[in-house]
Amino acid sequence: MTALRSLLFVALFYLWSASVAILITPLLLAPRTWVLRALEVWSYGVIGLLRICDIRVEVRGLEHVPKGKALVAPKHQCMFDVFAQFAWLPDSCFVLKKELMWIPFFGWYAQKAGMIVVDREAQAAALKKLVRDTQERLQEDRQLVIFPEGTRGEPGVRGSYKPGIAALYRELNLPVHPVATNSGVHWPKHGFLRKPGVIVFEYLEPIPPGLKRAEFMRTLEERIESASMRLLEL
């Protein structure tokens, strides 16, 4: 039954995504925020489709969800971590790897929405560009979402936290909002099976600005990993 439900979900997910991608192409000529509202509708649609697989999506720590200028640092376990954030962040801006911009429709809308593109092969130059682009985006009081691990990991496995988040924390002097999740338990990063249960995104207490780099990274990792481990049984 799980396999049949998963196949139905995957089929409807791609049908829904393709339909939205085609229908909203006129928004490429509209203001940036219109594209973000369309992505919000798309995200809620995916959340609704997950009920086919008996998966419910829950957001905890709503008092910590930023509404204005902020840095958001979520745990990353599957592709759902990316577009789920469109549903509750009012003006999100993601840090994306360059390769994603080559995807038709996705790359167009990401560019229109003002996402930040990083060339990971550029190393030091990429880090400087990341800081510069982030400073520009945050002039509009947006919520910058950066996955501190840089790539998807397995549930229950600590990731390798990259220096990009520390550079932004130092240069922008803003609090960082960690986000824990168990998404990979129910939406694995590989394969089509979607396992019943509750996907939780838990916004944790923000880390205030001003900490030393080592203390900040230690605090960020400990908060995200310990909270994510607690969510694994859901």
C-alpha positions in Angstrom: 0.0 0.0 0.0 2.8 2.4 0.8 4.4 1.8 -2.6 1.1 2.4 -4.4 0.4 5.6 -2.5 3.9 6.8 -3.1 3.6 6.2 -6.9 0.3 8.1 -6.9 1.9 11.0 -5.0 4.9 11.1 -7.3 2.7 11.2 -10.4 0.5 14.0 -9.0 3.5 15.9 -7.6 5.1 16.2 -11.1 1.7 16.9 -12.7 1.0 19.6 -10.1 4.5 21.1 -10.4 4.5 21.1 -14.2 1.1 22.7 -14.4 2.1 25.4 -12.0 5.4 26.0 -13.8 3.6 26.5 -17.1 0.6 28.5 -15.8 2.7 31.1 -14.0 5.1 31.8 -16.8 3.5 35.3 -17.3 4.7 36.2 -13.8 8.2 36.3 -15.2 7.1 39.8 -16.4 5.5 40.7 -13.0 7.0 41.9 -9.8 9.3 39.5 -7.9 6.9 39.1 -5.0 4.2 37.7 -7.3 6.5 34.8 -8.2 7.0 34.1 -4.5 3.2 34.1 -3.8 2.9 31.5 -6.7 5.6 29.4 -5.1 3.7 29.6 -1.8 0.6 28.2 -3.5 2.7 25.4 -5.1 4.2 24.6 -1.7 0.8 24.3 0.0 -0.3 22.1 -2.9 2.5 19.7 -2.3 1.8 19.7 1.4 -1.8 18.7 0.6 -0.7 16.0 -1.8 1.4 14.4 0.9 -1.8 13.4 2.7 -2.2 10.7 0.0 0.8 9.0 1.7 -0.7 9.6 5.1 2.0 12.2 5.8 1.1 15.4 7.7 3.4 18.4 7.8 3.7 20.3 11.1 5.6 23.6 11.9 6.7 24.0 15.4 8.2 27.0 17.1 6.1 29.5 15.2 7.1 32.2 17.6 10.7 31.9 16.2 9.6 32.1 12.5 11.1 35.4 11.3 8.9 37.9 9.5 11.5 40.5 8.6 15.3 40.5 7.8 16.8 37.3 9.1 19.2 34.4 8.5 17.5 30.9 8.5 19.6 27.8 8.8 17.6 24.6 8.3 18.7 20.9 8.6 18.8 19.5 5.1 17.6 15.9 4.4 15.5 16.0 1.2 14.3 18.2 -1.6 11.1 19.0 0.4 13.2 21.1 2.8 13.6 23.7 0.1 10.2 24.4 -1.2 8.3 23.8 2.1 9.8 27.0 3.4 7.9 29.0 0.8 4.7 28.2 2.8 5.5 30.1 5.9 8.4 32.5 5.2 6.9 35.8 3.8 9.8 36.8 1.6 12.3 34.0 1.4 15.6 34.0 -0.5 17.6 30.8 -0.9 21.2 30.2 -1.4 21.4 27.8 -4.4 24.2 25.9 -6.1 24.8 27.1 -9.7 23.8 23.8 -11.3 20.2 24.2 -10.2 19.9 27.3 -12.3 20.2 25.2 -15.5 16.9 23.4 -14.8 14.1 24.8 -17.1 11.4 26.7 -15.3 13.0 26.2 -11.9 16.1 28.3 -12.9 13.9 31.0 -14.5 11.7 31.4 -11.4 14.7 31.3 -9.0 16.3 34.1 -10.9 13.1 36.1 -11.0 12.6 35.6 -7.3 16.1 36.9 -6.6 17.7 33.8 -5.2 21.4 33.8 -4.5 23.5 31.5 -6.8 26.8 30.1 -5.5 29.6 28.5 -7.6 31.1 26.1 -5.1 34.2 25.6 -7.3 35.1 29.3 -6.9 35.8 28.8 -3.2 37.1 32.0 -1.6 35.6 34.1 -4.4 32.3 32.4 -4.0 32.2 33.2 -0.3 32.9 36.9 -1.0 30.1 37.0 -3.6 27.7 35.2 -1.2 28.3 37.9 1.4 27.9 40.7 -1.1 24.7 39.3 -2.7 23.2 38.6 0.7 23.8 42.2 1.9 22.0 43.4 -1.3 19.0 41.0 -0.8 18.6 41.9 2.9 18.1 45.5 2.0 14.5 44.4 1.2 14.0 42.8 4.7 14.0 39.2 3.3 14.6 35.9 5.0 17.8 34.4 3.7 17.7 30.6 3.8 21.1 28.8 3.7 21.5 25.1 4.5 24.6 25.0 6.7 25.5 21.5 5.6 25.5 22.5 1.9 23.9 19.2 0.8 21.3 16.6 1.8 22.2 14.2 4.6 20.7 11.1 6.1 18.4 11.3 9.1 20.3 10.7 12.3 23.7 11.5 10.8 25.5 14.7 11.7 26.4 16.7 8.6 29.6 18.6 7.9 28.8 22.3 8.6 30.3 24.6 6.0 31.9 28.1 6.5 29.3 30.0 4.5 26.9 30.4 7.4 29.7 31.6 9.7 30.8 34.2 7.2 27.2 35.6 6.9 26.7 35.6 10.7 29.9 37.6 11.1 29.4 40.1 8.3 25.7 40.7 8.7 25.5 40.9 12.5 22.0 39.3 12.5 20.5 36.5 14.6 20.5 33.0 13.0 17.3 31.0 13.2 18.1 27.2 13.3 15.5 24.8 11.9 15.4 21.1 12.9 13.6 18.5 10.8 12.9 14.8 10.4 11.9 15.2 6.7 14.3 12.5 5.4 12.5 9.8 7.4 9.3 10.3 5.4 10.7 11.7 2.1 14.1 9.9 1.6 16.6 11.8 -0.5 16.7 8.8 -2.9 13.9 6.6 -4.2 10.2 7.2 -4.6 8.8 5.8 -1.3 7.1 8.2 1.0 6.7 6.8 4.5 3.6 7.7 6.6 4.0 9.9 9.7 4.6 13.5 10.5 7.2 15.7 8.8 8.2 18.4 11.4 10.0 21.6 10.7 10.9 23.0 14.2 12.1 26.6 14.3 14.5 26.9 17.3 15.4 29.8 19.5 17.5 32.2 17.4 21.3 32.5 18.0 22.1 36.1 18.8 24.8 38.0 16.9 28.2 38.6 18.4 29.5 35.1 19.2 32.9 34.0 18.2 33.1 31.9 15.1 33.9 28.6 16.9 31.2 29.2 19.6 28.6 30.1 17.0 29.3 27.0 14.8 29.2 24.7 17.9 26.0 26.2 19.1 24.3 26.1 15.7 25.3 22.4 15.1 24.3 21.3 18.6 20.9 23.0 18.4 20.0 21.6 15.0 21.3 18.1 15.5 19.9 17.5 19.0 16.5 18.8 18.0 16.5 16.8 14.7 17.4 13.6 16.6 14.4 14.1 18.9 12.1 14.2 15.8 13.2 10.9 14.3 10.5 8.8 16.0 7.6 10.8 14.5 
